[in-house]
């Protein structure tokens, strides 16, 4: 078992600050820097509501819910007032999950009230105690999470000269962390860290920790609560600096990882609740906790989200039961799917635990937290589990950039700049040029110095763009509503949102991640023959890291990756998705190009073991070429879609931005081998700046596809890997060369033989 590692993974950021005015003693020795009693007193409202429910007085309980009694705001106002539930990242995922991604229509506006509507329904059904529980689990929990993200949002405003800090309510930043902990702990917890009667999220976490055996070793309360208290002290320490949140400081970079892991910890009691409800077939509480868990899972593997939504949210609606229901025959499938989502929230199975009195099949084991993953059947032999989770950053950026809110776009940019999912573990120093961040970030990849060691294509990319950090420049312009698809500096995100979102997600996969893969492949080749192959940070680790950056965590362990091709966000998933459109599925129903990449990855493992470094270099180059297949297919797809259109019609449309971004990922590569091929792609797919009325794809999509034939022999990748879409056939004008074809077939056959044998060899090495 891996030892539970709470927020000690967070970089230590400073000592506690001075007390400001009269603080509030919330629990144990935790004293806030400011007087936030009127916020913490919300738990007194929950206590009084519970008492009235026990007395059978639903009306008085509801009156406290609606109008409040002890606290500054009523529970109802926390759920329904816009200024109390702004567009933070968790609420954005909530809206995305509740609307199945349709976030900018009337339904999304209606779903903003999901929590208060559910509580009101429970009151109307005379379910008084359940209404109180839902008030805490939905409204108070969501607001507490909101106050956590608000620390980061307000810090940005505090340092922005555009805002008047007093008018914007961000003058005293220490109050922001105080408010977060006040809503989590409440006013009546007392001194007992293990107390169960505080009517708060804190005491609820203690109750669940008792049932799931996730208390501290001294039985002094839930690990979750200690971690959140620790996080509060860290947040306050950062904010206590005299220069905190000023312009040109790194405060946000310091706050961001703490906020992420704080919110992740806050998810744990809700996971415990829904596991308990499923095990006990408690439909009413499934109805409550599924309303948080399922929408939040929408930021993870899409197929897991859809399965949970179908069987935990939608099943009850089909049965005509608004308060919750589920199919008991799906019990183990649901529990295993939930378990699969834990890593998406940066938590372990043992962090959640399981009810000790129930089915031991639900217990956690070592394989639930396998740090040496199998990636779409590729058996890594290095600890690259966290590296593979970089695909979650792309997934979540893709979701958040569907919104029109400037705050949500800012959150997406934070993920790009500072990372969110790919944790840098503290027991080794990472060498991916990510500085002192707690997470790997796509921004650090786009600026990584390791790319300069990649002898393949990097020189061509930097010369073509006349910029060493070419992708980063374009992506940041898109985030900031500037550049080619910017809206002339307007803060209105609507007009160019689709184009900028398309550019960002396409550039991340086809440019940032592609070049990072090449850097890792090159690193493996450079280290080949130096020291033990499987030594820490040796060639085997670099090779496995490349595989993690090709395949990602969302694909799972099965052959070919996920059966649901929309799950993946990296080049592997893109190839599987394009293989359907271009009829390039193999007999195992995944992309032929991916099958070849898998074989090459396995061959490379064997070449590292045998120190066949010359052949390893050849294998790395062939992988680099094969990974371009889905990018070329994407280029052709958008050439087909854009023909007969003009720049004026499509300038703010996603298709033009995506097609152009694919073209810019291919042109530098083509330039290495054939200038005419590169010019053909550029003339048809890239519009000159300032051109407003030009015709798109003037030579037609078949000409774009034909350009590949000019470099196919240099690539060593036949046009048959690309295939045909509609009327455009990548092999239409192909003239076979007997010598080339024979050599290609021989090379492929040899690789298949090597790869097949290596599966057994590498498996034996793992064991």
C-alpha positions in Angstrom: 0.0 0.0 0.0 1.2 3.5 -0.7 1.3 5.7 2.3 -1.4 8.4 2.3 0.3 11.6 1.4 -1.9 14.5 2.4 -1.1 18.1 1.5 2.5 17.6 2.5 3.0 17.3 -1.2 2.3 21.0 -1.4 5.4 23.2 -1.5 6.1 24.8 1.8 5.3 28.4 1.2 5.8 30.4 4.4 5.1 31.1 8.0 1.8 32.2 9.5 1.0 35.8 9.3 0.0 38.3 11.9 -3.5 38.4 13.4 -5.6 41.2 12.0 -8.1 42.4 14.5 -10.1 39.9 16.6 -9.9 36.4 15.1 -12.4 33.5 15.6 -11.4 30.3 17.4 -13.1 27.6 15.2 -11.7 24.3 16.3 -8.7 23.1 18.3 -6.0 25.7 18.1 -7.2 27.1 14.8 -7.8 30.8 15.1 -8.6 33.0 12.1 -6.9 36.3 11.4 -10.1 38.2 11.1 -13.5 38.0 12.7 -15.6 35.7 10.5 -18.0 34.5 13.1 -21.0 35.7 11.1 -20.0 33.4 8.3 -19.2 30.4 10.6 -22.6 30.8 12.3 -24.2 29.1 9.2 -23.8 25.8 11.1 -26.0 27.2 13.8 -28.7 27.5 11.2 -28.2 23.9 10.2 -28.4 22.9 13.9 -31.6 24.8 14.5 -33.2 23.4 11.3 -32.3 19.9 12.4 -33.9 20.5 15.8 -37.1 21.8 14.2 -37.2 18.8 11.8 -36.9 16.5 14.9 -39.9 18.3 16.4 -41.9 17.9 13.2 -41.9 21.6 12.5 -41.0 21.7 8.8 -42.2 25.2 8.3 -39.9 26.8 10.8 -37.0 24.7 9.5 -37.8 26.0 6.0 -38.0 29.6 7.2 -34.5 29.4 8.6 -33.3 27.9 5.3 -35.0 30.8 3.3 -34.4 33.7 5.6 -31.6 32.7 7.9 -31.3 33.1 11.7 -27.8 33.2 13.0 -25.4 33.9 10.1 -24.8 36.8 7.8 -26.4 35.0 4.8 -29.1 32.3 4.7 -28.4 29.0 3.1 -30.9 29.9 0.3 -29.1 33.1 -0.5 -25.8 31.2 -0.7 -27.3 29.1 -3.4 -29.3 31.6 -5.3 -27.4 35.0 -5.3 -25.1 35.5 -8.2 -22.4 37.2 -6.2 -22.3 34.2 -3.8 -21.9 31.6 -6.5 -19.8 33.1 -9.3 -18.2 31.2 -12.1 -15.5 29.3 -10.3 -13.8 26.2 -11.8 -15.8 23.7 -9.7 -19.1 25.4 -10.5 -18.2 25.4 -14.2 -17.6 21.7 -14.2 -20.9 21.3 -12.3 -22.7 23.2 -15.0 -20.9 21.2 -17.7 -21.9 17.9 -16.1 -25.5 18.8 -15.4 -26.0 20.1 -19.0 -24.0 17.4 -20.7 -21.7 20.0 -22.1 -24.4 22.4 -23.5 -23.2 25.2 -21.2 -24.4 28.4 -23.0 -28.1 27.8 -23.5 -31.1 28.4 -21.3 -30.8 25.0 -19.6 -27.4 26.0 -18.2 -28.9 29.2 -16.7 -31.6 27.1 -15.2 -29.1 24.6 -13.7 -27.4 27.3 -11.8 -30.2 26.8 -9.2 -29.7 23.0 -9.0 -29.0 23.0 -5.3 -31.8 25.2 -4.1 -34.3 23.5 -6.3 -33.4 20.1 -4.9 -33.6 21.3 -1.3 -37.0 22.9 -2.1 -38.2 19.7 -3.6 -37.2 17.8 -0.5 -39.1 20.3 1.7 -42.1 20.0 -0.5 -42.0 16.2 -0.2 -41.9 16.5 3.7 -38.4 15.2 3.8 -37.2 17.7 6.4 -34.0 15.9 7.6 -33.0 15.1 4.0 -33.5 18.8 3.1 -31.1 19.9 5.9 -28.6 17.3 4.8 -28.9 18.5 1.2 -28.5 22.1 2.3 -25.1 21.2 3.8 -24.0 18.7 1.1 -25.0 20.8 -1.9 -25.3 24.4 -0.9 -22.8 24.8 1.9 -20.3 22.5 0.2 -20.5 24.3 -3.1 -20.2 27.7 -1.4 -17.1 26.6 0.6 -15.4 25.4 -2.5 -16.4 28.6 -4.2 -14.7 30.6 -1.4 -11.6 28.5 -1.9 -11.3 29.4 -5.6 -12.3 33.0 -4.8 -9.0 33.4 -3.0 -7.2 32.9 -6.4 -9.8 35.0 -8.3 -9.6 37.9 -5.9 -5.8 37.8 -5.7 -5.8 38.3 -9.5 -8.1 41.3 -9.1 -6.1 42.7 -6.2 -3.0 42.9 -8.4 -4.8 44.3 -11.4 -4.6 48.1 -11.6 -8.0 48.1 -13.4 -9.7 47.3 -10.1 -10.3 49.5 -7.1 -9.4 47.0 -4.4 -11.8 48.5 -1.8 -14.7 48.8 -4.3 -14.0 45.2 -5.5 -13.9 43.9 -2.0 -10.4 42.5 -2.3 -8.4 44.9 -0.1 -8.0 42.5 2.8 -6.9 39.2 1.2 -6.4 37.4 4.5 -10.2 37.5 5.1 -10.6 35.3 2.0 -8.9 32.3 3.5 -10.6 32.9 6.8 -14.0 32.8 5.1 -13.2 29.4 3.5 -12.2 27.7 6.7 -15.2 29.3 8.5 -17.7 27.7 6.2 -15.9 24.3 6.4 -15.6 24.2 10.2 -18.5 26.3 11.4 -19.1 28.1 14.7 -20.0 25.2 17.1 -17.4 22.6 16.4 -15.7 23.3 19.8 -12.1 22.2 20.6 -12.5 18.5 19.7 -10.9 17.8 16.3 -12.8 14.5 16.2 -16.1 16.0 17.2 -19.2 14.8 15.4 -21.8 17.3 16.5 -20.8 20.5 14.8 -23.5 20.3 12.1 -20.7 21.3 9.7 -18.9 19.9 6.7 -16.0 19.4 9.2 -18.0 17.2 11.6 -19.6 15.3 8.6 -16.1 14.5 7.4 -15.3 13.1 10.9 -18.4 10.9 10.8 -17.5 9.5 7.4 -13.9 8.9 8.5 -15.1 6.8 11.4 -17.2 4.6 9.0 -14.5 4.4 6.3 -11.5 4.1 8.6 -9.8 7.2 7.3 -9.1 8.8 10.7 -5.7 9.8 11.8 -3.7 7.1 13.5 -4.5 8.6 16.9 -8.2 8.7 16.1 -8.1 12.5 16.4 -10.4 13.2 13.5 -10.5 12.8 9.7 -7.3 13.0 7.7 -9.4 15.3 5.4 -9.9 17.8 8.2 -6.3 17.9 9.2 -5.3 18.4 5.6 -7.8 21.2 5.1 -6.6 23.0 8.3 -3.1 22.6 7.1 -4.0 24.1 3.7 -5.7 27.0 5.4 -2.5 27.8 7.3 -0.6 27.6 4.1 -3.0 29.9 2.2 -2.9 32.3 5.1 0.9 32.2 5.1 1.1 33.1 1.5 -1.4 35.9 1.9 0.3 37.4 4.9 3.2 38.6 2.8 3.3 42.4 2.5 3.6 42.0 -1.3 1.0 39.2 -1.6 -1.2 39.6 -4.7 0.6 42.7 -5.8 1.3 43.1 -9.5 4.4 41.2 -10.7 4.4 38.8 -7.8 4.1 35.0 -7.9 1.3 34.8 -5.4 -1.2 33.1 -7.7 1.4 30.5 -8.7 1.8 29.8 -4.9 -2.0 29.8 -4.1 -3.1 27.7 -7.1 -1.7 24.3 -6.1 -2.9 24.7 -2.6 -6.4 25.6 -3.8 -6.5 22.6 -6.1 -5.5 20.1 -3.4 -7.8 21.7 -0.9 -10.8 21.2 -3.1 -9.7 17.7 -3.9 -9.7 16.9 -0.2 -13.2 18.4 0.1 -14.4 15.8 -2.4 -13.5 12.8 -0.2 -16.4 12.9 2.2 -18.8 13.1 -0.7 -17.2 10.1 -2.4 -17.6 8.3 0.9 -21.3 9.3 1.2 -22.1 8.0 -2.3 -20.2 4.7 -1.9 -22.1 4.2 1.4 -25.4 5.0 -0.2 -24.8 2.6 -3.1 -23.7 -0.2 -0.8 -26.8 0.3 1.4 -29.1 1.0 -1.5 -30.1 4.3 0.0 -31.8 5.9 -2.9 -32.5 9.2 -1.1 -28.9 9.9 -0.4 -27.8 8.7 -3.8 -30.1 11.5 -5.0 -28.2 14.0 -2.9 -24.6 13.1 -3.4 -24.8 12.1 -7.0 -25.8 15.7 -7.7 -22.2 16.7 -6.8 -20.2 13.6 -7.7 -21.5 12.9 -11.2 -21.3 16.4 -12.6 -17.8 16.8 -11.2 -16.7 13.5 -12.9 -17.5 15.2 -16.2 -14.0 16.7 -16.0 -12.5 13.2 -16.0 -12.9 10.3 -18.4 -16.0 11.1 -20.5 -17.2 7.4 -20.7 -17.1 7.1 -16.9 -19.1 10.3 -16.5 -21.8 9.1 -19.0 -22.1 5.7 -17.2 -22.5 7.3 -13.8 -24.9 9.9 -15.1 -27.0 7.2 -16.8 -27.2 5.0 -13.7 -27.2 7.5 -10.8 -28.9 10.7 -12.1 -30.9 9.6 -15.2 -32.1 6.3 -13.8 -34.2 7.9 -11.1 -35.8 10.2 -13.6 -36.8 7.3 -15.8 -38.4 5.6 -12.8 -40.3 8.8 -12.0 -38.4 9.3 -8.8 -37.0 12.8 -8.5 -35.2 12.1 -5.1 -32.9 9.5 -6.4 -32.8 5.8 -7.4 -30.5 3.3 -9.0 -30.3 -0.2 -10.4 -28.9 -2.5 -7.7 -27.7 -4.9 -10.4 -25.1 -2.2 -11.4 -23.8 -2.0 -7.8 -20.2 -3.3 -8.5 -19.9 -1.6 -11.8 -20.9 1.7 -10.2 -18.5 1.3 -7.3 -15.6 0.3 -9.6 -16.3 3.2 -11.9 -16.3 5.6 -9.0 -13.0 4.1 -7.8 -11.5 4.7 -11.3 -12.3 8.4 -11.0 -10.4 9.0 -7.7 -7.1 9.7 -9.4 -8.7 12.4 -11.5 -9.2 14.3 -8.2 -5.7 13.6 -7.0 -6.8 11.2 -4.3 -6.1 7.6 -3.6 -8.5 4.7 -3.0 -7.2 4.5 0.5 -8.0 8.2 1.1 -11.6 7.3 0.5 -11.5 3.9 2.1 -14.6 1.7 2.2 -17.2 0.7 4.9 -15.3 -2.0 6.9 -18.5 -3.9 7.7 -19.4 -4.5 4.1 -18.2 -6.5 1.1 -14.4 -6.9 1.2 -14.4 -6.9 -2.6 -14.7 -3.1 -2.3 -11.4 -2.9 -0.4 -8.5 -1.0 -1.9 -5.4 -2.9 -3.0 -2.1 -1.9 -4.4 -3.3 -2.1 -8.0 -5.8 0.7 -7.3 -2.8 3.1 -7.1 -0.4 1.5 -9.6 2.4 4.0 -10.1 3.9 1.9 -12.9 1.0 1.9 -15.3 0.0 -0.1 -18.3 -0.9 2.3 -21.1 -3.3 0.9 -23.7 -1.5 -2.5 -23.3 2.0 -0.9 -23.4 3.7 -2.1 -20.2 5.7 0.8 -18.7 8.5 -0.2 -16.3 8.9 3.3 -14.8 6.8 5.4 -12.5 5.1 7.6 -15.1 1.5 7.4 -13.8 1.5 11.1 -13.0 3.1 12.0 -16.3 0.3 10.3 -18.1 -2.3 12.5 -16.3 -1.3 15.6 -18.4 -4.1 14.6 -20.7 -6.5 15.6 -17.9 -5.2 19.2 -18.2 -6.1 19.2 -21.9 -9.5 17.7 -21.2 -10.3 20.3 -18.5 -9.0 23.2 -20.6 -11.2 22.0 -23.5 -14.3 22.0 -21.2 -13.6 25.4 -19.6 -13.0 27.2 -22.9 -16.6 26.3 -24.0 -17.9 28.9 -21.5 -18.4 32.6 -22.2 -17.4 33.7 -18.8 -14.1 35.6 -18.5 -13.6 34.1 -15.0 -13.9 30.5 -16.4 -11.4 31.3 -19.2 -9.0 32.7 -16.5 -9.3 29.3 -14.7 -8.5 27.5 -17.9 -5.5 29.7 -18.4 -4.4 28.9 -14.8 -4.5 25.2 -15.7 -2.4 25.9 -18.8 0.1 28.0 -16.9 0.4 26.1 -13.6 -1.0 22.7 -14.2 -3.7 20.8 -12.3 -3.4 17.1 -12.6 0.1 15.8 -13.3 1.6 16.0 -9.9 5.4 16.3 -9.4 6.1 13.9 -6.5 8.3 15.1 -3.7 10.5 12.0 -3.5 12.5 12.9 -6.6 13.5 16.0 -8.4 11.8 16.3 -11.8 13.8 17.2 -14.9 11.0 18.4 -17.2 12.0 22.1 -16.8 8.9 22.8 -14.7 10.7 24.9 -12.1 9.2 24.9 -8.6 5.6 24.3 -9.5 3.8 21.5 -7.8 2.3 20.3 -11.0 3.7 19.8 -14.5 2.1 22.3 -16.8 1.5 22.5 -20.5 3.0 26.0 -20.4 6.2 24.5 -19.1 6.1 21.9 -21.9 5.6 24.6 -24.5 8.7 26.4 -23.1 10.8 23.4 -22.1 14.5 23.6 -22.8 14.6 19.9 -23.4 13.0 20.5 -26.8 16.2 22.1 -28.1 17.8 18.7 -27.7 15.3 17.2 -30.1 17.2 17.1 -33.3 14.1 16.2 -35.3 11.9 19.0 -36.5 12.5 21.6 -33.6 14.8 23.6 -35.8 12.2 23.7 -38.6 9.4 24.8 -36.2 11.4 27.6 -34.7 12.6 28.8 -38.1 9.1 28.7 -39.6 7.5 30.6 -36.7 10.6 32.7 -36.0 10.0 32.0 -32.4 11.4 29.3 -30.0 8.2 29.1 -28.0 6.0 29.2 -31.0 3.0 27.3 -29.6 3.0 29.1 -26.3 2.8 32.5 -28.0 -0.3 31.4 -30.0 -2.0 29.7 -27.1 -1.5 32.7 -24.7 -2.8 35.1 -27.4 -5.9 32.9 -27.6 -6.4 32.8 -23.9 -6.0 36.6 -23.7 -8.5 37.2 -26.6 -5.7 38.6 -28.7 -3.8 37.6 -31.9 -5.3 36.3 -35.1 -8.5 35.2 -33.5 -8.7 37.8 -30.9 -11.7 40.1 -30.4 -9.6 43.3 -30.6 -9.0 43.4 -26.9 -12.7 43.2 -26.0 -13.6 41.4 -22.7 -16.5 39.9 -24.5 -15.6 36.2 -25.0 -18.6 35.3 -27.3 -17.6 36.3 -30.8 -14.3 34.5 -31.1 -14.7 31.9 -28.3 -15.1 28.9 -30.6 -12.1 29.8 -32.7 -9.8 30.5 -29.8 -10.9 27.3 -28.0 -10.3 25.3 -31.1 -6.9 26.7 -31.6 -5.9 26.1 -28.0 -7.0 22.4 -27.8 -5.5 21.6 -31.3 -2.2 23.3 -30.6 -1.9 21.5 -27.3 -2.1 18.1 -28.9 -0.5 18.6 -32.3 2.3 21.0 -31.3 3.0 21.1 -27.6 2.6 17.5 -26.8 4.0 16.3 -30.1 7.2 18.2 -29.5 7.4 17.0 -25.9 7.2 13.4 -27.1 10.0 14.0 -29.5 12.1 15.5 -26.7 11.6 12.5 -24.5 12.3 10.0 -27.4 15.5 11.9 -28.1 16.4 11.9 -24.5 16.1 8.1 -24.4 18.4 7.8 -27.5 21.0 10.2 -25.9 21.0 8.2 -22.7 21.0 4.8 -24.4 24.1 2.8 -23.4 24.9 5.0 -20.4 24.4 3.2 -17.1 21.7 0.7 -16.3 18.8 0.9 -18.8 16.2 0.9 -16.0 18.0 3.2 -13.6 16.1 6.3 -12.3 16.0 8.9 -15.0 17.7 6.5 -17.4 16.7 5.8 -21.0 13.9 3.5 -20.0 12.3 6.2 -17.9 12.5 8.7 -20.8 11.0 6.2 -23.2 8.2 5.4 -20.8 7.5 9.1 -20.4 7.3 9.5 -24.1 4.7 6.7 -24.1 2.8 8.4 -21.3 2.7 11.6 -23.3 1.5 9.8 -26.4 -1.2 7.7 -24.8 -2.2 9.4 -21.5 -4.2 8.2 -18.5 -7.7 8.4 -20.0 -7.1 5.5 -22.4 -7.0 2.9 -19.7 -5.1 -0.4 -19.9 -7.0 -2.3 -22.6 -5.6 -3.1 -26.0 -5.9 -0.1 -28.3 -6.9 2.1 -25.4 -10.4 3.1 -24.4 -13.3 1.5 -26.3 -14.8 5.0 -26.3 -12.7 7.0 -28.8 -13.8 10.3 -27.4 -12.1 9.6 -24.0 -8.5 10.4 -25.0 -7.1 13.9 -25.6 -3.5 13.1 -26.8 -2.2 11.9 -30.1 -3.3 8.3 -29.4 -6.9 9.3 -28.9 -6.8 11.6 -31.9 -5.6 8.7 -34.1 -8.3 6.4 -32.9 -11.0 9.1 -33.5 -9.7 9.8 -37.0 -9.4 6.1 -37.8 -13.2 5.9 -37.9 -13.5 8.9 -40.3 -10.8 7.6 -42.6 -11.7 3.9 -42.3 -8.3 3.0 -40.8 -9.3 0.7 -38.0 -7.4 -2.6 -37.6 -8.8 -6.0 -36.7 -8.8 -5.1 -33.0 -10.9 -2.0 -33.7 -8.3 0.7 -33.1 -6.1 2.9 -35.4 -3.7 1.1 -37.6 -1.2 3.9 -37.0 -1.5 3.3 -33.2 -0.9 -0.4 -33.6 2.3 0.5 -35.4 3.3 3.0 -32.7 2.7 0.4 -30.0 4.9 -2.1 -31.8 7.6 0.6 -32.2 7.4 1.5 -28.5 7.8 -2.2 -27.5 10.7 -2.5 -29.9 12.4 0.5 -28.4 12.1 -1.1 -24.9 14.0 -4.1 -26.2 16.6 -1.9 -28.0 17.3 -0.1 -24.7 17.7 -3.4 -22.8 20.1 -4.7 -25.5 21.8 -1.3 -25.9 21.1 -1.3 -29.6 21.3 2.5 -29.6 21.6 3.0 -33.4 18.4 1.0 -34.0 16.7 2.9 -31.1 17.4 6.2 -32.9 15.7 4.7 -36.1 12.7 3.6 -34.0 12.3 7.0 -32.4 12.3 8.7 -35.8 9.7 6.3 -37.1 7.5 7.0 -34.1 7.9 10.7 -34.8 6.7 10.2 -38.3 3.9 7.8 -37.5 2.4 10.2 -34.8 1.9 12.7 -37.6 -0.7 10.5 -39.3 -3.7 11.7 -37.2 -2.5 15.3 -37.6 -2.4 14.9 -41.4 -5.9 13.3 -41.3 -7.1 16.3 -39.3 -5.6 18.6 -41.9 -7.5 16.8 -44.7 -10.7 16.7 -42.7 -10.8 20.5 -42.2 -9.7 21.1 -45.8 -12.8 19.2 -46.8 -15.0 21.2 -44.5 -13.6 24.6 -45.4 -13.6 24.3 -49.2 -16.0 26.8 -50.9 -15.8 29.0 -47.8 -14.2 32.5 -47.4 -12.2 34.1 -44.6 -15.0 36.5 -44.0 -17.4 33.7 -43.3 -15.2 31.6 -41.1 -12.8 34.0 -39.3 -14.5 33.5 -35.9 -15.4 29.8 -36.6 -13.6 26.9 -34.9 -13.1 25.0 -38.1 -10.8 27.6 -39.7 -8.7 28.0 -36.5 -8.4 24.2 -36.1 -7.5 23.6 -39.7 -4.9 26.3 -39.7 -3.4 25.0 -36.5 -3.1 21.5 -37.9 -1.5 23.1 -41.0 1.0 24.9 -38.8 1.9 21.6 -37.2 2.6 20.0 -40.5 4.2 22.7 -42.6 7.5 22.9 -40.7 7.8 19.1 -41.0 7.2 19.1 -44.7 9.7 21.9 -45.1 12.4 19.5 -43.9 11.8 17.2 -46.8 9.9 19.1 -49.6 9.4 22.8 -49.9 6.7 22.4 -52.6 4.6 20.2 -50.3 4.8 22.7 -47.5 3.9 25.6 -49.8 0.8 23.7 -51.0 -0.5 23.2 -47.5 0.2 26.8 -46.5 -1.4 28.3 -49.6 -4.6 26.3 -49.0 -4.9 26.3 -45.2 -3.1 29.3 -43.8 -4.4 32.8 -44.5 -2.1 35.8 -44.4 -2.7 38.3 -41.7 -5.0 41.1 -42.7 -6.7 39.1 -45.4 -10.5 39.3 -44.9 -12.1 38.0 -48.0 -9.8 35.3 -49.3 -11.1 31.9 -50.6 -10.3 29.0 -48.3 -8.7 25.9 -49.8 -8.5 27.4 -53.3 -6.9 24.3 -54.8 -9.3 21.8 -53.2 -8.8 19.3 -50.4 -7.5 16.6 -52.7 -4.5 18.8 -53.5 -3.9 19.2 -49.8 -3.9 15.4 -49.4 -1.7 14.9 -52.4 1.0 17.0 -50.8 1.8 14.2 -48.4 2.8 11.9 -51.3 5.8 14.2 -51.9 7.2 13.4 -48.4 5.8 9.8 -47.9 9.0 8.1 -48.9 11.0 10.3 -46.5 8.6 9.5 -43.8 8.6 5.8 -44.4 4.9 5.9 -43.7 2.7 4.8 -46.6 -0.4 6.8 -47.6 -2.5 3.7 -46.7 -2.1 4.7 -43.0 -3.9 8.0 -43.8 -6.8 6.5 -45.8 -9.8 8.1 -47.4 -12.5 10.5 -46.2 -15.5 11.2 -48.5 -14.1 12.0 -51.9 -10.6 12.7 -50.8 -8.2 9.7 -51.0 -4.6 10.1 -49.7 -3.5 7.4 -52.1 -5.3 8.7 -55.2 -2.2 9.7 -57.0 0.1 7.2 -55.4 2.6 5.4 -57.7 4.1 2.5 -55.9 7.8 1.9 -55.9 8.6 -1.8 -55.8 11.9 -1.2 -53.8 10.3 1.2 -51.4 7.2 -1.0 -50.9 9.3 -4.1 -50.3 11.5 -2.4 -47.8 8.6 -0.9 -46.0 6.9 -4.3 -45.7 10.1 -5.9 -44.5 10.7 -3.3 -41.9 7.1 -3.5 -40.7 7.2 -7.3 -40.5 10.4 -7.2 -38.5 9.0 -4.7 -36.1 5.9 -6.7 -35.5 7.9 -9.8 -34.8 10.2 -7.9 -32.3 7.2 -6.2 -30.7 5.2 -9.4 -30.2 8.1 -11.1 -28.5 8.8 -8.1 -26.3 5.4 -8.2 -24.7 6.4 -11.4 -23.0 10.0 -10.2 -22.3 8.9 -6.9 -20.7 6.1 -8.6 -18.7 8.7 -11.0 -17.3 10.9 -8.1 -16.4 8.1 -6.3 -14.5 7.3 -9.5 -12.6 
